[in-house]
Amino acid sequence: MIFYLIQALVDAGIREIIVVTGGQNAGDFLRLRATGKDFGLHRIHHTYQEGEGDIADA
């Protein structure tokens, strides 16, 4: 599912994104996406959010 979302952003011309993750499996997402170069991204940023929240909390 995350691959589809990243590819949709790239197809829309976006070359720099930030992905907010949380919980116990956040590290799995980091390893899965790596640098984003596989998708043609200039840069992909990752951040961790503690606890539950919404977009404003991120």
Helices and strands as residue ranges (DSSP letters): H 2-11, E 16-21, H 26-33, G 37-39, E 43-48
